[in-house]
Amino acid sequence: MPPVAGVALGAMVLIDATFMTQRLEDFQSVLRPKAMGALHLDRLFSSAAVPAHEPLDFFIGLSSLVGTTGNPGQAAYGAGNCFLKAVMRDRRKNRGLPGASIDIGRMIGVGYIERALAPSVQERLKFWSSTMAMSESDLHQLFAEAIVAGRSDDGDPELIAGVSVLRGREQIEKAFWARNSRLGMMVKDDIASGEGVDGKMTTAATVPVKRLLEAARTAADAERIILGALKGRLQAAKFLPDADTLHDKTPLADLGIDSLMAVEIRSWFQKELAVDVPIMRILSGASMADLVAGVLEKLPQGIVKSKRGPRATSKESGNGIAGVKEVAEEDRTQEAGSKEEVAN
């Protein structure tokens, strides 16, 4: 027998049921092929078992998108895939052995879904899961990429394929995984809302922030508009709850903002307000309030048009938003003085 060059684990057993109603023996029947199969093959093809001159070229676990998105009725199958991916990650990152996993989505023309499910069921699955179908050639390409990823010292040995980008309320409502915070980057809520000066909710996707700022009379108004729009972006990406009012001063890093989301936030500020916000500023402990305060100082002249009369206009013409901020500060000082006179 020639030496074994590589291993691909594709074991699968499906017994669908809700977690509360599934029998223990059925749960174990689904879990065991993935979990015990991964452990058994890992032991057989570890550095202690394989001679140094015959290392594996690859060790790939064929997982499923269920291990990433979840799927109602398939808790055991999802758990088995997560365990399989953990074993592959441990081989690669902790022991320096080949190891990678592929989260496979719906396949066209081949595979279990094509073979076992009726076309009508396949169509419902396509609508409900909001995932992209893969061809056999797509899987071949992923397999080749997994071989490289499983031997590389850099990057993640977990390849995820088939998760669609959700756009608009209709897609978001039909996809069961849309509120999974781990997949927030794949949800682009086109009706993310920001709060206008009058307190009414406006559609951030259809009304540019520059347009909203036309109604700003003071720096406080401008700050509220920009902060509301930024919240809308983070809520659409599932980094904030829909009714959030408590995290204005929470460091963005503590909300789970990573480098990818930081790039998107920076791009949004550049597109909407022509203001450059450094990515390191976003990731180094700044809060939403901190970012908005910095943006107010950098707003190009003319974006905020004060409606406070000649005094505000003269200051604004020289200093942009700074002039509006000075007017707002003077107004607050005068208001405080008036209240003090009334109190006396």
Protein Blocks (a to p, Z undefined) as FASTA:
>chain_A
ZZdfbdcdfbdcdddddfklpcfklmmmmmmmmmmmmmmmmmmmcfklpcfklccfbdcd
dddfklmnopehilmmmmmmmmmmmmmmmmmmmnopacddddddddehiajklmmpcfkl
mmmmmmmnopacddfklmmmmmmmmmmmmmpcgdjfbdcehiacdedjklmmmpmklmgm
klmmmpccfkbccddfkopacdfklmcfklmmmmpmbfklmmmmmmmmmmmmmmmnopac
fkbcklmmgcfklnopafklmmmmmmmmmmmnopacdfklmmnopafklmmmmmmmmocg
hkaccfebjklmmmmmmnommlmmmmmmmmmmmmmmmmmmmmZZ
